[in-house]
Amino acid sequence: MSSKPSDDDLTRVLDGWVPGAGRGADVDPTRVLDGWRPDAAPGSARSDKPLPPVDELQPHRTPQRDAVEDATLPKDLNLKVSTRYSKWDTTDVTDVDAVWKPSDFVARAAEETAVDAGWQPGAITTSVRKAGPARVLSAWKPGAWVGAVKPVFDSVARVISTPQGPVVDTYPPHVLLALWAPQNMTTPFLDRWPLRALLSPVAPDDAGAELLKHLPPDAELWLAEHDIDWGLIGEAVLLHETGLRDFQLKELRAFVEAERQATWERANKAYRLPASGQPIERV
C-alpha cells in the first residue's frame, strides 16, 4: 500500500494541490487526474498520456444469433374459419372451427347465390322497395286520389281465457288509412277531414293495395306524406267504427291520446309571440 493516502484514494488525489504549484501556473485543474492509476508507484508522476483508442473502449457484444425460421403447422391440421371472417384479415378472427375448408365455402356460396344474367347496374335500388300495384303512383298527377298511412301499434299478444285454459293470442300490427278525393287547382291542399278512413291490419308496404279496394275500379292513387292530423282521424274512427275489438279500441285510444299530446307539445314549442299585439309566428 502506498504511504500517501492520495495515491490509493481517488477522492483524495487532489489533496495539497494549489493553483500555480508543481506543473506551472497555467495548469488546468480539470486535467489533474489525467493518467492516474490506483496501482501507480508512490510518488510517481502523472504523465499526460493519451486515452486508449475508442475501439478499445467498446463494450463486449454477444455474437448475433442465427435467424429462427417460423415453425410450420402440421400438414394434416385442418382449421375452419367462420364464414363471416373468410374474406377479412386473420387478425379479425375470433373463433375457429376445425372442419371448414375455403373451397367448401366458395362452392356453397356459388350454389346458394343465383346470378341473374339480365341484371343491370342499378337494379338493386329498385328491388329493395316492394313493388306495388300499377295504379299506385310514385308522384302526384291531376285526377289521382290522395292516400296516407300511419302506423298505430305493433304486434300485440294477449292472454285470453278458453274452456281449455289460458291461451296466448297474437294480433298483427295495425295502421290508419285515409283517403282524399282528387285535388284540383281550386283546392290544391288536402282538407283537414279525409273523405274515408279506416283501421287496418296490413303492413305499410301493402297500404296502397288496401286503399285501392275503396276506390273506383280505374282510379289512381298517390300516397302522400303530408303533415296530417292523425289524432283527429283516429278519433273519428273510434267514434264511428262499431266493429273494433277490445284490443283495437285500447290501442287506438292510446294512439289518439299520444297524438294529442304530441300536437300540444309541438304547438307550445313551435310558436312564439314577438311582441304584445302582434300575431304569433312560427319559430
MILUM-183370 format. One record per residue (C-alpha): residue in one letter; x, y, z. Coordinates in pm, 1 decimal, always signed. Last residue first. Example, Ala and Ser with C-alpha at 12.3 -4.5 7.8 and 13.67 -1.06 7.14 Angstrom:
% MILUM-183370
rest_east_north_up
S_+1367.0_-106.0_+714.0 $
A_+1230.0_-450.0_+780.0 $
//
This chain:
% MILUM-183370
rest_east_north_up
V_-9007.9_+2962.2_-3455.2 $
R_-9350.2_+3007.8_-3607.6 $
E_-9511.9_+3341.6_-3551.2 $
I_-9771.6_+3480.8_-3316.3 $
P_-9952.6_+3788.5_-3439.1 $
Q_-9851.8_+4120.4_-3279.4 $
G_-10047.9_+4298.6_-3003.6 $
S_-9778.2_+4231.2_-2747.3 $
A_-9448.0_+4148.1_-2911.4 $
P_-9277.4_+3858.8_-3086.9 $
L_-9523.9_+3596.6_-2959.1 $
R_-9381.9_+3247.8_-3009.0 $
Y_-9465.2_+2930.2_-3197.2 $
A_-9316.0_+2580.2_-3244.7 $
K_-9269.0_+2488.7_-2878.6 $
N_-9625.0_+2501.5_-2742.4 $
A_-9786.0_+2397.8_-3070.4 $
R_-9549.2_+2098.4_-3088.5 $
E_-9617.3_+1998.7_-2730.9 $
W_-9993.3_+2018.6_-2787.4 $
T_-9970.6_+1812.7_-3108.0 $
A_-9758.0_+1546.5_-2937.3 $
Q_-10008.9_+1521.4_-2652.8 $
R_-10298.1_+1485.5_-2895.7 $
E_-10106.7_+1221.1_-3093.2 $
A_-10033.1_+1023.1_-2775.9 $
E_-10401.3_+1033.5_-2676.2 $
V_-10507.5_+914.6_-3021.6 $
F_-10257.4_+626.3_-3010.9 $
A_-10369.0_+515.8_-2664.9 $
R_-10729.3_+517.4_-2783.1 $
L_-10626.7_+311.2_-3089.3 $
E_-10451.0_+54.4_-2872.0 $
K_-10745.2_+1.5_-2637.1 $
L_-11009.9_+1.5_-2908.5 $
Q_-10810.4_-244.7_-3118.5 $
F_-10756.2_-473.9_-2816.8 $
D_-11128.4_-475.2_-2742.9 $
R_-11239.2_-540.8_-3099.1 $
L_-11347.8_-269.9_-3341.2 $
G_-11664.6_-341.7_-3532.9 $
T_-11854.9_-27.6_-3436.3 $
E_-11637.2_+215.3_-3630.0 $
H_-11795.2_+559.1_-3579.5 $
L_-11647.1_+728.4_-3274.6 $
L_-11314.7_+544.6_-3264.9 $
V_-11260.8_+600.6_-3638.4 $
A_-11322.0_+973.4_-3595.4 $
E_-11078.2_+979.8_-3301.9 $
G_-10810.2_+815.7_-3514.4 $
I_-10859.8_+1072.8_-3790.5 $
L_-10835.3_+1364.3_-3545.3 $
G_-10522.9_+1224.1_-3381.8 $
W_-10377.4_+1164.0_-3726.3 $
D_-10380.8_+1535.9_-3807.7 $
I_-10174.1_+1512.1_-4125.6 $
D_-9840.1_+1672.7_-4207.2 $
H_-9818.3_+1546.0_-4562.7 $
E_-9650.7_+1226.9_-4677.8 $
A_-9883.6_+1147.0_-4965.0 $
L_-9962.4_+811.4_-5120.7 $
W_-10083.8_+868.8_-5477.6 $
L_-10373.2_+661.0_-5606.1 $
E_-10518.3_+600.1_-5949.7 $
A_-10884.2_+526.7_-6013.1 $
D_-10983.4_+266.1_-6270.9 $
P_-11201.6_+45.4_-6049.8 $
P_-11341.0_+326.2_-5830.3 $
L_-11170.4_+346.4_-5491.2 $
H_-11213.9_+154.1_-5162.4 $
K_-11017.8_-155.2_-5268.5 $
L_-10739.2_+74.2_-5388.9 $
L_-10674.6_+163.2_-5024.0 $
E_-10566.5_-193.0_-4942.1 $
A_-10328.5_-210.0_-5239.8 $
G_-10169.0_+117.4_-5134.0 $
A_-10135.6_+10.3_-4770.8 $
D_-9943.4_-306.4_-4857.3 $
D_-9599.2_-160.3_-4782.4 $
P_-9733.8_-25.6_-4451.3 $
A_-9824.5_-381.9_-4343.8 $
V_-10195.0_-451.4_-4310.1 $
P_-10416.3_-486.4_-4001.0 $
S_-10647.6_-194.2_-4094.1 $
L_-10804.2_+98.7_-3911.3 $
L_-11017.5_+302.2_-4150.3 $
A_-11058.4_+643.9_-4308.2 $
R_-11260.1_+797.8_-4592.1 $
L_-11312.1_+1152.9_-4726.2 $
P_-11036.1_+1294.2_-4509.9 $
W_-11103.5_+1594.9_-4281.5 $
R_-10826.1_+1851.2_-4265.7 $
D_-10865.5_+1908.2_-4640.4 $
L_-10558.3_+1847.8_-4850.7 $
F_-10432.3_+2148.5_-5041.7 $
P_-10471.5_+2238.4_-5409.1 $
T_-10845.8_+2321.2_-5381.6 $
T_-10924.3_+2544.8_-5683.2 $
M_-10648.6_+2387.9_-5890.5 $
N_-10783.4_+2040.4_-5837.4 $
Q_-10736.2_+1763.3_-5583.6 $
P_-10863.1_+1407.7_-5627.2 $
A_-11071.9_+1291.1_-5331.6 $
W_-10891.9_+1226.5_-5005.6 $
L_-10831.0_+887.0_-4845.9 $
A_-10703.3_+782.1_-4501.7 $
L_-10551.7_+460.5_-4364.9 $
L_-10463.0_+401.9_-4000.9 $
V_-10222.6_+115.2_-3943.1 $
H_-10229.4_-208.3_-3743.1 $
P_-9961.7_-461.5_-3643.9 $
P_-10074.7_-826.2_-3625.2 $
Y_-10257.7_-986.7_-3330.6 $
T_-10125.0_-1264.2_-3106.8 $
D_-10343.3_-1480.3_-2881.3 $
V_-10191.9_-1652.0_-2579.4 $
V_-10429.0_-1914.8_-2438.2 $
P_-10548.7_-1960.9_-2080.9 $
G_-10746.0_-2282.9_-2013.6 $
Q_-10932.0_-2546.2_-2218.4 $
P_-11265.2_-2367.5_-2177.1 $
T_-11086.8_-2051.9_-2302.4 $
S_-10944.9_-1748.5_-2125.2 $
I_-10739.7_-1497.4_-2322.2 $
V_-10378.4_-1392.3_-2278.4 $
R_-10290.6_-1113.2_-2517.9 $
A_-10004.8_-1051.7_-2764.3 $
V_-9999.3_-735.1_-2975.3 $
S_-9799.0_-672.5_-3293.3 $
D_-9710.6_-309.7_-3337.0 $
F_-9941.7_-11.8_-3295.4 $
V_-10077.9_+281.0_-3495.9 $
P_-9864.1_+300.6_-3810.5 $
K_-9985.0_+591.0_-4033.8 $
V_-10086.0_+567.4_-4399.2 $
A_-10196.4_+836.5_-4641.9 $
G_-10395.8_+844.9_-4963.0 $
V_-10457.2_+1100.6_-5234.2 $
W_-10673.4_+1016.2_-5535.0 $
A_-10524.1_+1097.6_-5870.7 $
G_-10702.2_+1328.7_-6114.0 $
P_-10407.7_+1560.1_-6162.8 $
K_-10070.2_+1393.6_-6100.9 $
W_-9885.8_+1305.1_-5784.6 $
A_-9565.4_+1103.4_-5798.3 $
S_-9482.5_+732.9_-5740.5 $
L_-9833.9_+632.2_-5842.8 $
V_-10032.2_+336.8_-5708.4 $
R_-10236.0_+217.2_-6008.7 $
A_-9960.4_-23.8_-6112.0 $
P_-9989.0_-210.3_-5783.5 $
G_-9685.0_-202.0_-5557.4 $
A_-9330.4_-332.2_-5598.3 $
K_-9155.8_-379.2_-5265.7 $
R_-8861.7_-146.8_-5233.6 $
V_-8519.7_-312.4_-5225.9 $
S_-8550.1_-440.4_-5584.2 $
T_-8542.3_-89.7_-5728.6 $
T_-8200.6_+4.5_-5593.1 $
I_-8067.0_-341.5_-5672.8 $
A_-8138.3_-287.6_-6040.8 $
G_-7891.3_+0.0_-6051.2 $
P_-7633.8_-185.3_-6257.2 $
Q_-7810.0_-438.4_-6484.3 $
W_-7918.1_-793.7_-6415.7 $
G_-8021.2_-997.6_-6717.8 $
A_-7796.6_-1294.0_-6641.2 $
D_-7946.9_-1320.4_-6294.0 $
V_-7699.5_-1496.4_-6069.4 $
A_-7844.1_-1727.3_-5805.6 $
T_-7642.8_-1735.2_-5487.4 $
E_-7688.4_-2063.5_-5299.0 $
E_-7477.4_-2281.7_-5529.2 $
A_-7194.0_-2032.2_-5568.2 $
A_-7187.9_-1971.7_-5193.5 $
R_-7163.1_-2347.2_-5130.7 $
A_-6870.3_-2384.3_-5371.0 $
V_-6683.2_-2088.9_-5221.7 $
F_-6740.5_-2210.7_-4867.4 $
D_-6625.9_-2563.4_-4945.6 $
S_-6309.5_-2432.1_-5117.2 $
P_-6221.6_-2235.4_-4805.0 $
K_-6224.3_-2554.8_-4594.8 $
W_-6422.3_-2593.4_-4272.5 $
V_-6359.6_-2875.1_-4024.1 $
A_-6181.5_-2742.4_-3712.5 $
D_-6383.8_-2436.6_-3627.2 $
V_-6203.5_-2125.5_-3518.3 $
D_-6346.6_-1821.4_-3344.8 $
T_-6207.1_-1473.3_-3302.5 $
V_-6073.3_-1398.7_-3647.8 $
D_-6013.3_-1025.1_-3700.6 $
T_-5633.9_-1061.0_-3708.8 $
T_-5681.2_-1301.0_-3999.1 $
D_-5775.9_-1011.5_-4225.1 $
W_-6121.2_-1045.3_-4371.5 $
K_-6266.8_-1255.5_-4652.5 $
S_-6330.8_-1571.9_-4450.8 $
Y_-6433.1_-1381.9_-4139.2 $
R_-6810.3_-1414.8_-4173.8 $
T_-6757.4_-1771.3_-4286.9 $
S_-6610.5_-1877.2_-3950.9 $
V_-6264.4_-2022.7_-4003.3 $
K_-6227.4_-2399.6_-4013.7 $
L_-5887.1_-2544.8_-3945.0 $
N_-5749.3_-2868.8_-4093.3 $
L_-5423.9_-2992.4_-3943.2 $
D_-5287.2_-3275.6_-4161.8 $
K_-4997.3_-3067.9_-4290.7 $
P_-4870.2_-2990.2_-3942.4 $
L_-4819.5_-2615.5_-3895.0 $
T_-4485.7_-2461.8_-3981.0 $
A_-4249.0_-2304.8_-3732.0 $
D_-4103.5_-1976.9_-3844.0 $
E_-3729.2_-1992.0_-3907.4 $
V_-3501.7_-1864.7_-3637.3 $
A_-3243.3_-1614.9_-3753.1 $
D_-2889.7_-1702.3_-3638.4 $
R_-2784.6_-1539.0_-3318.2 $
Q_-2577.2_-1222.5_-3316.3 $
P_-2248.7_-1253.2_-3129.4 $
T_-2267.0_-1101.1_-2779.7 $
R_-2102.3_-762.2_-2766.7 $
H_-1814.1_-662.3_-2541.1 $
P_-1825.0_-293.3_-2471.8 $
Q_-1620.9_-57.1_-2691.9 $
L_-1325.8_+106.3_-2508.8 $
E_-1057.4_-48.9_-2730.5 $
D_-1233.3_+88.1_-3038.7 $
V_-1206.4_+437.8_-2898.2 $
P_-831.8_+431.8_-2884.2 $
P_-673.3_+449.1_-2536.8 $
L_-662.3_+789.7_-2366.0 $
P_-349.6_+994.5_-2418.1 $
K_-82.9_+1000.9_-2151.2 $
D_-32.9_+1332.8_-1976.1 $
S_+202.1_+1190.0_-1721.7 $
R_+118.5_+1157.2_-1358.0 $
A_+448.6_+1146.0_-1177.7 $
S_+522.5_+859.9_-946.5 $
G_+522.2_+947.0_-576.7 $
P_+415.0_+603.4_-466.9 $
A_+400.3_+357.4_-757.5 $
A_+77.1_+354.7_-958.7 $
D_-184.8_+87.6_-866.3 $
P_-481.5_+327.5_-847.3 $
R_-389.3_+478.8_-1185.8 $
W_-376.6_+850.0_-1278.2 $
G_-307.4_+933.3_-1642.6 $
D_-513.7_+1254.3_-1648.6 $
L_-623.6_+1332.5_-1292.3 $
V_-502.4_+1695.2_-1297.2 $
R_-688.8_+1754.8_-1622.3 $
T_-982.4_+1961.4_-1488.1 $
P_-736.8_+2161.8_-1276.6 $
D_-577.8_+2304.6_-1594.0 $
V_-217.4_+2416.7_-1516.6 $
D_-137.8_+2769.1_-1626.1 $
A_+83.2_+2846.0_-1328.0 $
G_+312.3_+2556.6_-1399.4 $
R_+326.0_+2191.7_-1307.3 $
G_+415.5_+2189.0_-937.3 $
A_+225.8_+2488.8_-798.8 $
G_+37.0_+2764.3_-978.5 $
P_-304.4_+2674.3_-834.4 $
V_-278.3_+2471.6_-514.6 $
W_-282.8_+2089.6_-474.8 $
G_-247.0_+1960.4_-121.0 $
D_-509.1_+1682.5_-152.7 $
L_-609.6_+1644.2_-518.9 $
V_-585.3_+1262.9_-513.7 $
R_-808.0_+1244.2_-207.9 $
T_-1131.2_+1105.8_-364.0 $
L_-932.7_+860.3_-573.5 $
D_-787.2_+700.6_-263.7 $
D_-475.6_+492.9_-339.8 $
D_-208.6_+754.8_-416.3 $
S_-390.8_+1019.7_-210.9 $
P_-337.2_+820.4_+109.4 $
K_+38.0_+855.1_+74.5 $
S_+244.3_+567.9_+212.0 $
S_+126.2_+348.5_-76.1 $
M_+0.0_+0.0_+0.0 $
//
